[in-house]
């Protein structure tokens, strides 16, 4: 029986252009022959795009280089998939995506691709933001916050919104004003809880979170990364409680809150 386009072992390519074009070819085949792939749209692939990006980030956090290589491939798959869908509907070509990104990188790095000599990190970032502002016409009165993507994680989006308005002077004089805002929002949240009004609690909790992000911005701390690290720390300490309970021959559910608190403090003392 003859060997057709489906019956072959993948022949890994050493050259980047050949390996990339092979991936494009494979996805185009899937778009015509696979029942699932052929019905996908930009919209239906949104969950996949998010999931693959988060899995790549998780591999980075875990310092798992082998898994990172795989997950970056999955992210690349999503990029190519969307590009092919766009080509099919004559929206744009995959080559347009690559060319526009390459041109943008050159345009936003004049310190590398022109004769400008100031290559300090601060100046590079300043130039980057200036060029982005020109590209997106952010100087229009109503455009500044519209440019912040709604699909960003809420903490990151809040951070970016606050940074944007601070650029035009809508900001506290220093971090103390931002901290006092946390105190104010905490009082209002407590009042909403006493009222037992879900909508009010919902609103005030959001205001409190927004205020906390503002303090993070003043402190030059990425709130998303800070919360990730705190969550991981909590997991380590709670795992210690579970293991200690197991060593005592007790299910964790049988421990009192005071007993768990003692183990929690022990975990802290152990540097967890």
C-alpha positions in Angstrom: 0.0 0.0 0.0 1.4 3.4 -1.0 2.4 5.9 1.6 0.1 8.9 1.5 0.3 12.3 3.2 -1.1 10.9 6.5 1.2 7.9 6.8 4.6 9.2 7.6 6.8 9.8 10.6 7.6 13.4 11.2 11.0 14.3 9.7 12.4 16.9 12.1 13.9 19.9 10.3 17.1 21.7 11.5 16.3 24.9 9.7 13.8 27.3 11.4 12.1 28.2 8.1 11.6 24.6 7.1 10.2 23.5 10.5 7.9 26.5 10.6 6.5 25.9 7.1 6.0 22.2 8.0 3.9 23.2 11.0 1.8 25.5 8.8 1.3 22.6 6.3 0.2 20.2 9.0 -2.4 22.7 10.4 -3.7 23.3 6.9 -4.2 19.6 6.5 -6.0 19.4 9.8 -8.3 22.3 8.7 -9.5 20.2 5.8 -9.5 16.7 7.2 -10.0 16.8 11.0 -13.7 17.1 12.1 -12.7 19.2 15.1 -10.1 21.4 13.6 -12.1 22.3 10.5 -15.0 23.9 12.5 -12.9 26.1 14.8 -13.1 29.9 14.6 -11.2 32.7 16.2 -13.9 32.8 18.9 -14.0 29.1 19.7 -10.2 29.0 20.1 -10.1 31.7 22.8 -10.2 29.1 25.6 -7.4 27.2 24.0 -5.3 30.3 23.5 -5.7 31.3 27.2 -5.0 27.7 28.4 -1.8 27.3 26.4 -0.5 30.7 27.5 -1.1 29.9 31.1 0.5 26.5 30.8 3.6 28.0 29.3 3.7 30.5 32.1 3.3 27.7 34.6 6.3 25.9 33.1 8.3 29.1 33.5 7.3 29.4 37.2 8.3 25.7 37.7 11.6 26.2 35.9 10.6 23.1 33.8 12.5 23.7 30.6 11.4 20.5 28.9 7.8 21.3 29.5 8.3 24.9 28.5 9.6 23.8 25.1 6.4 21.8 24.6 4.1 24.5 25.9 5.7 27.2 23.7 5.0 24.8 20.8 1.3 24.8 21.8 1.3 28.6 22.0 2.9 28.7 18.5 0.2 26.3 17.3 -2.5 28.7 18.4 -0.8 31.6 16.6 -0.5 29.7 13.4 -4.0 28.3 13.7 -5.5 31.8 14.0 -3.3 32.9 11.1 -4.6 30.2 8.8 -8.2 30.8 9.8 -7.7 34.5 8.8 -6.1 33.5 5.5 -9.1 31.3 4.7 -11.6 34.1 5.2 -9.3 36.6 3.5 -8.9 38.7 6.6 -5.1 38.8 6.5 -2.2 36.4 5.8 0.1 34.7 8.3 3.0 36.4 6.7 1.3 39.7 7.5 1.4 38.9 11.2 5.1 38.1 11.0 6.0 41.1 8.9 4.0 43.6 10.9 5.5 42.3 14.2 9.1 42.5 12.7 8.5 46.0 11.5 7.0 47.0 14.8 10.0 45.7 16.8 12.4 47.7 14.5 10.2 50.8 14.9 10.1 50.5 18.7 13.8 49.9 19.1 15.4 53.0 17.6 18.3 52.6 20.1 19.2 49.4 18.3 18.2 50.0 14.6 19.1 53.7 14.3 22.0 55.9 15.4 20.4 56.9 18.8 23.0 56.2 21.5 21.0 56.3 24.7 20.5 52.6 25.6 19.7 52.9 29.3 16.7 50.7 30.3 14.7 53.7 31.5 15.2 55.5 28.3 14.4 52.4 26.2 11.1 51.9 28.1 10.2 55.6 27.8 10.8 55.5 24.1 8.8 52.3 23.8 5.8 53.9 25.5 6.1 57.1 23.4 6.1 55.2 20.2 3.1 53.0 21.3 1.2 56.2 22.1 1.8 57.6 18.6 0.8 54.2 17.0 -2.4 53.9 18.9 -3.3 57.7 18.9 -3.7 57.4 22.7 -3.6 61.2 23.0 -7.2 61.3 21.9 -9.3 62.2 25.0 -11.4 59.0 25.0 -8.8 56.5 23.8 -6.4 56.2 26.7 -8.2 53.4 28.6 -9.9 51.8 25.7 -6.5 50.6 24.6 -6.2 48.4 27.7 -7.4 44.9 26.6 -10.4 43.6 28.5 -9.1 40.0 28.2 -6.2 40.7 30.5 -6.3 39.1 34.0 -8.1 41.6 36.2 -5.1 42.5 38.4 -2.9 43.2 35.4 -5.7 45.2 33.7 -6.3 47.3 36.8 -2.5 48.0 37.1 -2.3 49.1 33.5 -5.4 51.3 33.8 -4.0 53.1 36.9 -0.7 53.5 35.1 -2.4 55.1 32.1 -4.3 57.7 34.2 -1.2 58.5 36.3 0.5 59.6 33.1 -1.9 62.5 32.8 -1.6 63.4 36.5 -4.7 61.6 37.9 -2.9 60.1 40.8 -2.0 60.3 44.5 1.0 62.4 45.4 2.7 59.4 47.0 2.1 55.9 48.2 0.6 57.1 51.5 -2.5 58.4 49.7 -2.9 55.0 48.0 -2.6 53.2 51.4 -5.1 55.5 53.0 -7.5 54.6 50.2 -7.2 50.9 51.2 -8.2 51.9 54.8 -11.2 53.9 53.4 -12.4 51.0 51.1 -11.9 48.5 54.0 -14.3 50.5 56.2 -16.9 50.7 53.3 -16.6 46.9 52.7 -17.2 46.3 56.4 -20.3 48.5 56.3 -21.6 46.6 53.2 -21.0 43.3 55.0 -23.0 44.5 58.1 -25.8 45.5 55.6 -25.6 41.9 54.2 -26.2 43.4 50.7 -24.5 41.3 48.1 -24.4 43.9 45.4 -22.9 46.4 47.8 -20.3 43.9 49.0 -19.5 43.0 45.4 -18.9 46.6 44.5 -16.9 47.5 47.7 -14.7 44.4 47.4 -13.8 45.4 43.8 -13.0 48.9 45.0 -10.7 47.4 47.7 -8.9 45.2 45.3 -8.4 48.1 42.9 -7.0 50.2 45.8 -4.6 47.3 46.7 -3.4 47.2 43.1 -2.7 50.9 43.2 -0.4 50.5 46.2 1.4 47.7 44.3 1.9 50.1 41.4 3.4 52.8 43.7 5.7 50.1 45.2 6.6 48.9 41.6 5.4 45.4 42.4 3.5 43.4 39.8 0.3 42.4 41.7 -0.3 39.3 39.6 3.2 37.9 40.4 2.9 38.9 44.0 -0.4 37.0 44.4 1.0 34.0 42.5 4.0 33.8 45.0 1.7 34.2 48.0 -0.6 31.5 46.7 2.4 29.2 46.3 3.5 30.0 49.8 0.1 29.2 51.1 0.1 25.8 49.3 3.5 24.9 50.8 2.4 25.7 54.3 -0.9 23.9 54.0 0.8 20.9 52.5 3.0 20.9 55.6 -0.1 20.8 57.8 -1.5 17.9 55.8 1.8 16.0 56.1 2.1 16.6 59.8 -1.5 15.4 60.4 -0.6 12.3 58.4 2.5 11.7 60.6 0.3 12.0 63.7 -2.1 9.4 62.2 -4.9 11.9 62.0 -6.9 13.0 59.0 -6.6 16.8 58.7 -10.3 17.2 59.0 -10.1 15.9 62.6 -7.7 18.7 63.7 -9.1 21.8 65.4 -8.5 25.2 64.1 -6.1 25.9 67.0 -4.1 22.7 66.2 -3.9 23.7 62.5 -2.8 27.2 63.5 0.1 25.7 65.6 1.2 23.7 62.6 0.9 26.7 60.4 3.2 28.7 62.6 5.6 25.7 62.6 5.6 25.8 58.8 6.5 29.5 58.9 9.3 28.8 61.4 10.6 26.1 59.0 10.9 28.8 56.3 8.0 27.5 54.2 
